[in-house]
Amino acid sequence: MRKFKEKLSGRVFFALAFSSISALALITVFILIKGLPIIGKIGLSEFFGMTWAPVSQNKFGIFPMIVGTVSVTLGAALIGVPIGICCSIFLAEYAPAAVRNIFRPAIQLLAGIPSVVYGFWGLIFIVPLIREYLGGPGLSILAGAIILAIMILPTVISISEVSLLSLPRQYKEGALALGMTHWQTIKSVLLPSAKSGIVAAVILGIGRAVGETMAVILVLGNAPALPASLKDSVRTLTTNIGIEMGYASGDHQEALFATGIVLFIIIMILNSTAQYVTRKKH
């Protein structure tokens, strides 16, 4: 009876794991079937062209959205990654237990807040500040970067902190015994030793930023054009799909699915890189 239960449990877990993989495979096949025909029809050069005007001109160039995605994501990384790593160092090495017991639940709460709430807060608070003090419409790359920077903080902080805490105590004790200060130990020993985990945290945070939709729809302005400055409005690949999928049809709808293929490839590359870095030996 015991062996039967073990075999049954193993098969149940296998079925659940297989169903997850099957769902991923079905999604992948569906996106490819829906998106590849338009790429074959108009060609890669036009698909990665400069003009997105599916209704008026039958143009499906996604290059402005790629630039918008890269600019907003890069801005979020430049703002959020240093703050996240510094917070993880503080929690792992400096914060008293009472402070950690407050900060960690607060960081977890950040991860649980719906993205539309971040977007609404940015629209009400961040956008008017940018409009008043920096000029422009306020709906801009900078506003999107700030919101995404806040959203990636839980990922960067949590994984980086775990990477630092998982290091053997001998690393720190040995460095201190050699006469290094606490900060020299962190900078020269702990951070290099936890590099793979920290890099994985950054890559996963960037992946979160690339895939975000609802928050940035509210603060970017969603103009499908190349930006000239951080104060300009842009449209990302995800927001382009979210805005237009509701009324798209024919080639227009296929072009949106093709945009999904590009996003899928980007996310796969980021996740694969994070897994490779995590498994790589220090």
Backbone as numpy.savetxt, mean C-alpha at the origin, in Angstrom:
# Nx Ny Nz CAx CAy CAz Cx Cy Cz
-10.64 -44.33 15.59 -11.47 -43.13 15.59 -10.60 -41.87 15.59
-9.51 -41.92 16.36 -8.63 -40.76 16.45 -7.95 -40.49 15.10
-7.50 -41.57 14.44 -6.86 -41.42 13.13 -7.85 -40.86 12.11
-9.10 -41.32 12.20 -10.13 -40.83 11.29 -10.34 -39.33 11.47
-10.38 -38.87 12.74 -10.56 -37.44 13.00 -9.38 -36.63 12.48
-8.17 -37.18 12.63 -7.00 -36.47 12.14 -7.02 -36.36 10.62
-7.38 -37.45 9.96 -7.46 -37.42 8.50 -8.54 -36.46 8.03
-9.68 -36.50 8.72 -10.78 -35.60 8.36 -10.37 -34.13 8.54
-9.69 -33.86 9.65 -9.24 -32.49 9.89 -8.26 -32.04 8.81
-7.33 -32.93 8.45 -6.36 -32.60 7.40 -7.03 -32.31 6.07
-8.06 -33.12 5.73 -8.74 -32.90 4.46 -9.57 -31.63 4.48
-10.16 -31.33 5.62 -10.93 -30.08 5.74 -10.01 -28.87 5.55
-8.86 -28.88 6.22 -7.92 -27.77 6.08 -7.40 -27.66 4.66
-7.15 -28.82 4.03 -6.70 -28.81 2.64 -7.77 -28.21 1.73
-9.03 -28.58 1.96 -10.12 -28.04 1.15 -10.24 -26.54 1.31
-10.08 -26.05 2.55 -10.15 -24.61 2.78 -9.00 -23.88 2.10
-7.80 -24.44 2.21 -6.65 -23.82 1.55 -6.81 -23.84 0.03
-7.31 -24.96 -0.49 -7.50 -25.07 -1.93 -8.55 -24.09 -2.42
-9.60 -23.88 -1.62 -10.65 -22.94 -2.01 -10.10 -21.52 -2.10
-9.19 -21.16 -1.20 -8.58 -19.83 -1.24 -7.75 -19.66 -2.52
-6.95 -20.68 -2.83 -6.14 -20.61 -4.04 -7.03 -20.60 -5.28
-8.10 -21.39 -5.24 -9.02 -21.43 -6.38 -9.68 -20.07 -6.60
-10.05 -19.40 -5.51 -10.66 -18.07 -5.64 -9.69 -17.10 -6.30
-8.41 -17.15 -5.89 -7.40 -16.29 -6.50 -7.24 -16.61 -7.98
-7.21 -17.90 -8.30 -7.06 -18.30 -9.70 -8.25 -17.84 -10.55
-9.45 -17.96 -10.01 -10.65 -17.54 -10.74 -10.64 -16.03 -10.98
-10.27 -15.28 -9.95 -10.19 -13.82 -10.10 -9.18 -13.45 -11.17
-8.02 -14.11 -11.13 -6.97 -13.82 -12.10 -7.44 -14.11 -13.52
-8.03 -15.28 -13.72 -8.52 -15.66 -15.06 -9.60 -14.70 -15.53
-10.51 -14.33 -14.63 -11.60 -13.42 -15.00 -11.06 -12.07 -15.45
-10.11 -11.52 -14.70 -9.54 -10.22 -15.06 -8.81 -10.31 -16.40
-8.07 -11.38 -16.60 -7.33 -11.53 -17.86 -8.28 -11.67 -19.05
-9.33 -12.45 -18.90 -10.29 -12.63 -20.00 -10.97 -11.31 -20.35
-11.29 -10.53 -19.32 -12.00 -9.28 -19.54 -11.08 -8.15 -20.03
-9.81 -8.18 -19.64 -8.94 -7.05 -19.92 -8.01 -7.19 -21.10
-7.59 -8.42 -21.42 -6.61 -8.60 -22.50 -7.13 -8.24 -23.89
-8.42 -8.47 -24.21 -8.88 -8.14 -25.56 -8.67 -6.68 -25.96
-8.91 -5.75 -25.05 -8.76 -4.34 -25.41 -7.30 -3.99 -25.63
-6.40 -4.63 -24.89 -4.97 -4.38 -25.09 -4.55 -4.89 -26.46
-5.06 -6.08 -26.82 -4.77 -6.60 -28.15 -5.38 -5.75 -29.26
-6.51 -5.14 -28.98 -7.23 -4.35 -29.99 -6.55 -3.00 -30.26
-6.18 -2.28 -29.20 -5.61 -0.94 -29.38 -4.09 -0.93 -29.33
-3.48 -1.98 -28.82 -2.02 -2.05 -28.72 -1.48 -1.45 -27.43
-0.31 -1.91 -27.03 0.29 -1.45 -25.78 0.64 0.03 -25.83
1.08 0.52 -26.98 1.49 1.93 -27.08 0.32 2.86 -26.79
-0.87 2.55 -27.32 -2.02 3.40 -27.05 -2.55 3.18 -25.65
-2.48 1.94 -25.16 -2.98 1.66 -23.81 -2.16 2.39 -22.77
-0.86 2.52 -23.01 0.00 3.27 -22.10 0.23 4.69 -22.61
-0.75 5.20 -23.33 -0.65 6.53 -23.90 -1.00 7.62 -22.90
-1.07 8.85 -23.42 -1.22 10.03 -22.57 -2.65 10.48 -22.38
-3.58 9.97 -23.17 -4.95 10.50 -23.14 -5.93 9.45 -22.67
-6.69 9.80 -21.64 -7.79 8.95 -21.18 -9.10 9.71 -21.43
-9.77 9.35 -22.52 -11.05 9.96 -22.86 -11.93 8.87 -23.50
-12.38 7.92 -22.71 -13.09 6.76 -23.26 -14.43 7.08 -23.90
-15.08 8.12 -23.44 -16.42 8.43 -23.95 -16.36 9.37 -25.15
-15.60 10.46 -25.03 -15.61 11.48 -26.07 -14.69 11.16 -27.25
-13.52 10.54 -26.98 -12.53 10.32 -28.03 -12.19 8.84 -28.25
-12.76 7.97 -27.45 -12.43 6.54 -27.53 -10.93 6.31 -27.33
-10.34 7.05 -26.38 -8.93 6.93 -26.05 -8.80 6.29 -24.67
-7.84 5.35 -24.54 -7.73 4.58 -23.30 -6.29 4.59 -22.76
-5.64 5.73 -22.81 -4.27 5.82 -22.32 -4.23 5.97 -20.80
-3.54 5.06 -20.13 -3.54 5.07 -18.67 -2.25 5.66 -18.08
-1.37 6.19 -18.92 -0.10 6.70 -18.40 -0.29 7.80 -17.35
-1.22 8.77 -17.53 -1.42 9.77 -16.46 -1.82 9.15 -15.13
-2.62 8.05 -15.16 -3.00 7.40 -13.92 -1.83 6.65 -13.28
-0.93 6.12 -14.13 0.27 5.47 -13.59 1.14 6.50 -12.88
1.31 7.66 -13.52 2.09 8.74 -12.89 1.42 9.18 -11.59
0.09 9.31 -11.61 -0.63 9.69 -10.40 -0.45 8.67 -9.29
-0.52 7.39 -9.63 -0.34 6.33 -8.63 1.06 6.37 -8.04
2.06 6.49 -8.91 3.45 6.50 -8.44 3.72 7.73 -7.57
3.24 8.90 -7.99 3.52 10.12 -7.25 2.87 10.11 -5.87
1.61 9.68 -5.80 0.92 9.65 -4.51 1.55 8.59 -3.59
1.86 7.42 -4.14 2.45 6.34 -3.35 3.84 6.72 -2.86
4.64 7.33 -3.75 5.98 7.76 -3.35 5.91 8.82 -2.26
4.97 9.76 -2.41 4.80 10.78 -1.38 4.40 10.17 -0.04
3.50 9.19 -0.08 3.08 8.51 1.15 4.25 7.79 1.80
5.09 7.16 0.98 6.25 6.44 1.52 7.25 7.40 2.14
7.48 8.53 1.48 8.44 9.50 2.01 7.98 10.09 3.34
6.67 10.23 3.51 6.15 10.77 4.76 5.98 9.68 5.82
5.36 8.56 5.42 4.96 7.54 6.39 6.07 6.61 6.85
7.00 6.26 5.95 8.02 5.27 6.31 8.96 5.79 7.41
9.53 6.99 7.31 10.39 7.46 8.41 9.64 7.56 9.74
8.40 8.05 9.70 7.62 8.14 10.94 7.35 6.75 11.50
6.99 5.82 10.64 6.70 4.46 11.10 7.90 3.77 11.71
9.06 3.91 11.07 10.28 3.27 11.59 10.69 3.90 12.92
10.58 5.22 13.01 10.91 5.89 14.27 9.96 5.46 15.38
8.68 5.31 15.06 7.72 4.84 16.08 8.04 3.42 16.52
8.43 2.57 15.58 8.75 1.18 15.94 9.99 1.14 16.83
10.98 1.97 16.55 12.18 2.05 17.40 11.80 2.52 18.79
10.94 3.53 18.87 10.51 4.04 20.17 9.79 2.97 20.97
8.88 2.24 20.33 8.11 1.22 21.04 8.99 0.05 21.45
9.94 -0.32 20.61 10.76 -1.49 20.90 11.88 -1.21 21.89
12.40 0.03 21.89 13.62 0.29 22.65 13.50 1.35 23.75
12.59 2.27 23.61 12.56 3.40 24.53 11.31 3.47 25.41
10.16 3.08 24.87 8.89 3.31 25.56 8.76 2.45 26.80
8.33 3.02 27.92 7.99 2.21 29.11 6.79 1.31 28.80
6.62 0.30 29.63 5.54 -0.66 29.40 4.17 0.02 29.38
3.97 1.00 30.27 2.68 1.68 30.32 2.40 2.43 29.02
3.42 3.04 28.46 3.25 3.77 27.19 2.98 2.80 26.05
3.71 1.67 26.03 3.49 0.67 24.97 2.06 0.13 25.03
1.53 -0.04 26.22 0.17 -0.56 26.37 -0.88 0.41 25.85
-0.51 1.68 25.72 -1.42 2.67 25.15 -1.22 2.78 23.64
0.04 2.81 23.21 0.35 3.04 21.81 -0.06 1.87 20.92
0.22 0.66 21.35 -0.06 -0.49 20.50 -1.54 -0.64 20.17
-2.46 -0.57 21.14 -3.89 -0.60 20.77 -4.30 0.56 19.88
-3.69 1.72 20.09 -4.02 2.87 19.24 -3.59 2.63 17.80
-2.42 2.02 17.62 -1.95 1.70 16.27 -2.84 0.65 15.62
-3.25 -0.35 16.39 -4.17 -1.35 15.87 -5.51 -0.72 15.50
-5.93 0.27 16.26 -7.18 0.97 15.94 -7.06 1.72 14.61
-5.89 2.29 14.34 -5.67 2.95 13.06 -5.88 1.98 11.90
-5.42 0.75 12.08 -5.57 -0.25 11.02 -7.03 -0.64 10.81
-7.86 -0.50 11.84 -9.25 -0.93 11.74 -10.22 0.13 11.28
-9.76 1.38 11.18 -10.66 2.46 10.74 -10.95 2.30 9.25
-12.21 2.36 8.82 -12.52 2.24 7.39 -11.84 3.34 6.58
-11.41 2.98 5.38 -10.66 3.93 4.56 -11.48 5.15 4.18
-12.79 4.98 4.03 -13.62 6.13 3.66 -13.62 7.17 4.78
-13.43 6.74 6.02 -13.35 7.69 7.13 -12.08 8.53 7.01
-10.97 7.89 6.65 -9.73 8.65 6.40 -9.95 9.67 5.29
-10.60 9.24 4.21 -10.84 10.14 3.10 -11.71 11.32 3.49
-12.76 11.04 4.26 -13.66 12.11 4.70 -12.93 13.09 5.61
-12.11 12.57 6.53 -11.32 13.43 7.41 -10.36 14.29 6.60
-9.71 13.68 5.60 -8.80 14.45 4.75 -9.52 15.54 3.98
-10.71 15.23 3.49 -11.50 16.21 2.74 -11.91 17.39 3.62
-12.23 17.13 4.87 -12.69 18.18 5.77 -11.54 18.95 6.41
-10.42 18.29 6.66 -9.34 18.90 7.44 -8.09 19.19 6.60
-7.55 18.19 5.90 -6.29 18.34 5.17 -6.45 19.23 3.94
-7.48 18.97 3.14 -7.67 19.71 1.89 -7.82 21.22 2.14
-8.65 21.66 3.10 -8.73 23.11 3.35 -7.42 23.72 3.82
-6.63 22.97 4.60 -5.35 23.50 5.06 -4.40 23.72 3.88
-4.34 22.75 2.99 -3.48 22.89 1.81 -3.95 24.05 0.95
-5.25 24.18 0.76 -5.81 25.27 -0.06 -5.49 26.63 0.54
-5.55 26.73 1.86 -5.35 28.02 2.52 -3.89 28.43 2.60
-2.99 27.48 2.89 -1.60 27.83 3.16 -0.67 27.60 1.97
-1.02 26.71 1.06 -0.16 26.43 -0.08 -0.77 26.84 -1.41
-2.06 27.10 -1.43 -2.72 27.48 -2.67 -3.21 26.28 -3.45
-3.83 26.58 -4.57 -4.37 25.51 -5.40 -5.72 25.04 -4.90
-6.27 24.02 -5.52 -7.60 23.54 -5.13 -7.63 22.77 -3.82
-6.47 22.34 -3.35 -6.43 21.54 -2.12 -6.55 20.06 -2.39
-7.39 19.69 -3.36 -7.50 18.29 -3.80 -6.28 17.98 -4.65
-5.33 17.27 -4.09 -4.01 17.22 -4.71 -3.24 15.97 -4.34
-2.08 15.84 -4.98 -1.14 14.76 -4.66 -0.75 14.82 -3.20
-0.47 16.01 -2.71 -0.03 16.17 -1.32 -1.09 15.68 -0.34
-2.35 16.03 -0.58 -3.42 15.58 0.30 -3.53 14.05 0.29
-3.46 13.45 -0.90 -3.51 11.99 -0.98 -2.32 11.33 -0.31
-1.13 11.93 -0.46 0.07 11.36 0.15 -0.02 11.39 1.67
-0.55 12.48 2.23 -0.68 12.58 3.68 -1.65 11.53 4.21
-2.79 11.39 3.55 -3.78 10.40 3.99 -3.22 8.99 3.90
-2.57 8.66 2.78 -2.01 7.31 2.63 -0.87 7.07 3.60
-0.10 8.10 3.91 0.99 7.96 4.89 0.43 7.54 6.24
-0.68 8.15 6.64 -1.31 7.77 7.90 -1.83 6.33 7.83
-2.36 5.95 6.67 -2.96 4.62 6.54 -1.93 3.50 6.54
-0.71 3.78 6.07 0.31 2.71 6.03 1.08 2.61 7.34
0.88 3.57 8.26 1.63 3.54 9.51 1.46 2.24 10.30
0.22 1.72 10.47 0.09 0.48 11.25 0.91 -0.68 10.69
0.93 -0.81 9.37 1.70 -1.89 8.75 3.19 -1.72 9.00
3.70 -0.53 8.74 5.13 -0.28 8.90 5.55 -0.41 10.36
4.77 0.17 11.27 5.14 0.15 12.69 5.09 -1.26 13.25
4.01 -1.99 12.99 3.83 -3.31 13.59 4.90 -4.29 13.13
5.13 -4.38 11.83 6.10 -5.36 11.32 7.52 -4.96 11.69
7.83 -3.67 11.64 9.18 -3.23 12.02 9.45 -3.49 13.50
8.46 -3.23 14.34 8.63 -3.48 15.78 8.86 -4.95 16.06
8.07 -5.81 15.42 8.25 -7.25 15.60 9.64 -7.68 15.14
10.13 -7.11 14.03 11.46 -7.45 13.54 12.54 -7.06 14.55
12.38 -5.91 15.19 13.36 -5.47 16.19 13.28 -6.32 17.45
12.08 -6.64 17.89 11.92 -7.41 19.12 12.34 -8.87 18.95
12.33 -9.37 17.73 12.68 -10.78 17.50 14.19 -11.02 17.41
14.98 -9.94 17.45 16.44 -10.12 17.39 16.94 -10.74 18.70
17.96 -11.57 18.63 18.54 -12.15 19.86 19.05 -11.06 20.80
18.86 -11.25 22.08 19.29 -10.25 23.08 20.80 -10.06 23.06
21.52 -11.08 22.62 22.98 -10.99 22.62 23.48 -9.87 21.71
22.73 -9.53 20.66 23.16 -8.44 19.77 23.29 -7.15 20.55
22.24 -6.83 21.29 22.21 -5.58 22.04 23.20 -5.62 23.21
23.19 -6.72 23.95 24.06 -6.84 25.10 25.53 -6.78 24.71
25.87 -7.42 23.59 27.26 -7.41 23.13 27.70 -6.02 22.71
26.83 -5.30 22.01 27.18 -3.94 21.58 27.35 -3.01 22.78
26.45 -3.11 23.76 26.57 -2.28 24.95 27.82 -2.63 25.75
28.16 -3.92 25.77 29.37 -4.35 26.50 30.64 -3.81 25.85
30.59 -3.57 24.54 31.75 -3.01 23.85 31.85 -1.50 23.99
30.92 -0.90 24.70 31.01 0.53 24.98 30.13 1.40 24.09
29.32 0.82 23.26 28.42 1.61 22.43 27.30 2.21 23.27
26.85 3.39 22.86 25.68 3.97 23.50 24.42 3.26 23.01
23.30 3.56 23.65 22.03 2.93 23.25 21.70 3.27 21.80
21.83 4.53 21.43 21.50 4.93 20.06 22.48 4.32 19.06
23.78 4.28 19.39 24.75 3.65 18.50 24.43 2.17 18.30
23.96 1.52 19.36 23.58 0.12 19.25 22.39 -0.05 18.30
21.41 0.82 18.44 20.24 0.75 17.56 20.64 1.00 16.11
21.43 2.05 15.89 21.78 2.46 14.52 22.73 1.48 13.85
23.71 0.98 14.58 24.78 0.19 13.97 24.57 -1.31 14.07
23.71 -1.76 15.00 23.55 -3.20 15.21 22.12 -3.66 14.96
21.18 -3.06 15.67 19.80 -3.56 15.62 19.13 -3.29 14.28
19.21 -2.07 13.80 18.56 -1.76 12.52 19.14 -2.56 11.35
20.47 -2.67 11.20 20.98 -3.52 10.12 20.57 -4.98 10.27
20.51 -5.48 11.50 20.14 -6.87 11.71 18.67 -7.13 11.39
17.82 -6.11 11.62 16.38 -6.25 11.33 16.02 -5.71 9.96
17.01 -5.50 9.12 16.78 -4.84 7.83 15.76 -5.56 6.96
15.85 -6.88 6.92 14.94 -7.62 6.03 13.48 -7.44 6.45
13.22 -7.49 7.76 11.85 -7.30 8.24 11.36 -5.88 8.02
12.24 -4.90 8.20 11.85 -3.50 8.00 11.57 -3.22 6.53
12.42 -3.75 5.66 12.19 -3.57 4.22 10.88 -4.23 3.80
10.60 -5.42 4.34 9.32 -6.07 4.04 8.14 -5.23 4.52
8.28 -4.61 5.69 7.22 -3.74 6.20 6.99 -2.57 5.27
8.06 -1.98 4.77 7.94 -0.84 3.85 7.26 -1.27 2.55
7.66 -2.41 2.02 7.08 -2.88 0.76 5.59 -3.19 0.92
5.23 -3.84 2.02 3.82 -4.13 2.27 3.02 -2.85 2.48
3.63 -1.86 3.13 2.96 -0.57 3.29 2.73 0.11 1.95
3.72 0.04 1.08 3.58 0.61 -0.26 2.48 -0.12 -1.03
2.43 -1.45 -0.87 1.37 -2.22 -1.51 -0.01 -1.78 -1.04
-0.13 -1.49 0.25 -1.40 -0.99 0.78 -1.75 0.35 0.15
-0.75 1.21 -0.01 -1.00 2.52 -0.60 -1.41 2.41 -2.06
-0.74 1.53 -2.81 -1.07 1.37 -4.23 -2.50 0.90 -4.41
-2.96 0.00 -3.54 -4.28 -0.59 -3.71 -5.42 0.19 -3.10
-5.15 1.29 -2.41 -6.21 2.05 -1.75 -7.06 2.82 -2.76
-8.37 2.85 -2.51 -9.29 3.49 -3.45 -10.13 4.58 -2.79
-10.96 4.19 -1.82 -11.99 5.09 -1.31 -11.41 6.35 -0.68
-10.35 6.21 0.09 -9.79 7.38 0.77 -9.27 8.41 -0.22
-8.56 7.94 -1.24 -7.94 8.88 -2.18 -8.94 9.44 -3.18
-10.03 8.73 -3.44 -11.06 9.29 -4.31 -11.53 10.65 -3.79
-11.62 10.77 -2.47 -12.18 11.98 -1.87 -11.21 13.15 -1.83
-9.90 12.90 -1.93 -8.94 13.98 -1.71 -8.03 14.28 -2.89
-8.07 13.50 -3.95 -7.14 13.69 -5.06 -7.63 14.66 -6.12
-8.93 14.85 -6.25 -9.46 15.67 -7.33 -9.78 14.88 -8.58
-9.08 13.74 -8.78 -9.40 12.76 -9.83 -9.37 13.33 -11.24
-8.36 14.15 -11.54 -8.17 14.66 -12.90 -7.24 13.72 -13.66
-7.68 13.12 -14.77 -6.83 12.18 -15.51 -5.81 12.90 -16.38
-4.91 13.65 -15.76 -3.92 14.43 -16.47 -2.59 14.37 -15.72
-1.51 14.65 -16.44 -0.20 14.65 -15.81 -0.06 15.84 -14.86
0.42 15.64 -13.65 0.57 16.75 -12.70 1.85 17.52 -12.96
1.82 18.81 -12.59 3.01 19.65 -12.70 3.62 19.94 -11.34
2.86 19.74 -10.26 3.36 19.98 -8.91 2.57 19.15 -7.92
3.01 19.18 -6.67 2.33 18.43 -5.63 0.93 18.98 -5.33
0.65 20.21 -5.78 -0.66 20.82 -5.52 -1.69 20.51 -6.60
-1.27 19.76 -7.61 -2.18 19.43 -8.71 -3.02 18.21 -8.39
-4.20 18.16 -9.01 -5.07 17.00 -8.87 -4.61 15.90 -9.81
-4.75 14.66 -9.37 -4.41 13.50 -10.19 -5.47 12.42 -10.02
-5.33 11.38 -10.80 -6.19 10.21 -10.66 -5.30 8.97 -10.64
-5.51 8.08 -9.70 -4.73 6.85 -9.63 -5.44 5.73 -10.40
-4.75 4.62 -10.57 -5.33 3.48 -11.27 -6.56 2.96 -10.54
-6.48 2.88 -9.22 -7.61 2.34 -8.46 -8.81 3.28 -8.49
-8.56 4.57 -8.33 -9.68 5.51 -8.35 -10.31 5.58 -9.74
-9.52 5.40 -10.77 -10.08 5.38 -12.13 -11.09 4.25 -12.29
-10.74 3.08 -11.77 -11.67 1.95 -11.83 -12.89 2.21 -10.96
-12.67 2.71 -9.75 -13.78 2.94 -8.83 -14.76 3.97 -9.33
-14.27 5.01 -10.00 -15.14 6.08 -10.47 -15.96 5.66 -11.69
-15.34 4.95 -12.63 -15.96 4.76 -13.93 -16.58 3.38 -14.16
-16.29 2.41 -13.32 -16.80 1.07 -13.57 -18.33 1.02 -13.51
-18.94 1.90 -12.73 -20.39 1.86 -12.56 -21.17 2.13 -13.83
-20.59 2.92 -14.75 -21.32 3.24 -15.98 -20.60 2.80 -17.25
-19.45 2.15 -17.13 -18.68 1.76 -18.30 -19.30 0.55 -19.00
-19.08 0.47 -20.30 -19.54 -0.68 -21.08 -18.65 -0.82 -22.31
-18.68 -1.98 -22.93 -17.91 -2.21 -24.14 -16.41 -2.07 -23.94
-15.77 -1.35 -24.87 -14.32 -1.16 -24.79 -13.92 -0.41 -23.52
-14.76 0.51 -23.11 -14.49 1.27 -21.89 -14.37 0.34 -20.68
-15.29 -0.58 -20.55 -15.26 -1.52 -19.43 -14.05 -2.44 -19.54
-13.74 -2.88 -20.75 -12.57 -3.75 -20.92 -11.28 -3.01 -20.57
-11.23 -1.71 -20.88 -10.04 -0.92 -20.55 -9.87 -0.81 -19.03
-10.98 -0.75 -18.31 -10.90 -0.71 -16.85 -10.42 -2.04 -16.30
-10.86 -3.14 -16.89 -10.35 -4.45 -16.47 -8.87 -4.57 -16.80
-8.46 -4.01 -17.95 -7.04 -4.03 -18.29 -6.23 -3.21 -17.29
-6.81 -2.12 -16.82 -6.17 -1.35 -15.74 -6.00 -2.21 -14.50
-7.01 -3.06 -14.24 -6.91 -3.99 -13.12 -5.77 -4.97 -13.29
-5.49 -5.38 -14.53 -4.36 -6.28 -14.78 -3.05 -5.60 -14.38
-2.91 -4.33 -14.76 -1.69 -3.58 -14.40 -1.55 -3.50 -12.89
-2.64 -3.19 -12.20 -2.61 -3.15 -10.74 -2.26 -4.49 -10.15
-2.85 -5.54 -10.70 -2.60 -6.90 -10.21 -1.12 -7.24 -10.32
-0.52 -6.88 -11.43 0.91 -7.16 -11.64 1.76 -6.38 -10.64
1.41 -5.10 -10.43 2.17 -4.28 -9.49 2.11 -4.86 -8.08
0.91 -5.23 -7.64 0.75 -5.78 -6.30 1.47 -7.12 -6.16
1.41 -7.95 -7.20 2.10 -9.24 -7.16 3.61 -9.04 -7.03
4.14 -8.06 -7.77 5.58 -7.79 -7.69 5.96 -7.32 -6.29
5.15 -6.42 -5.73 5.45 -5.92 -4.38 5.38 -7.03 -3.33
4.34 -7.85 -3.40 4.19 -8.94 -2.42 5.30 -9.98 -2.57
5.65 -10.30 -3.80 6.72 -11.27 -4.03 8.05 -10.73 -3.52
8.27 -9.45 -3.73 9.51 -8.83 -3.23 9.56 -8.87 -1.71
8.42 -8.57 -1.08 8.37 -8.60 0.38 8.64 -10.01 0.91
8.07 -11.02 0.28 8.31 -12.40 0.71 9.77 -12.80 0.52
10.36 -12.37 -0.60 11.76 -12.69 -0.86 12.67 -12.05 0.18
12.40 -10.77 0.49 13.22 -10.06 1.47 13.06 -10.68 2.85
11.84 -11.08 3.20 11.59 -11.66 4.51 12.32 -12.99 4.68
12.36 -13.78 3.64 13.00 -15.10 3.72 14.51 -15.03 3.59
14.99 -13.93 3.07 16.43 -13.79 2.85 17.16 -13.73 4.19
18.26 -14.42 4.28 19.03 -14.43 5.53 19.70 -13.08 5.73
19.81 -12.72 7.01 20.46 -11.45 7.34 21.91 -11.50 6.86
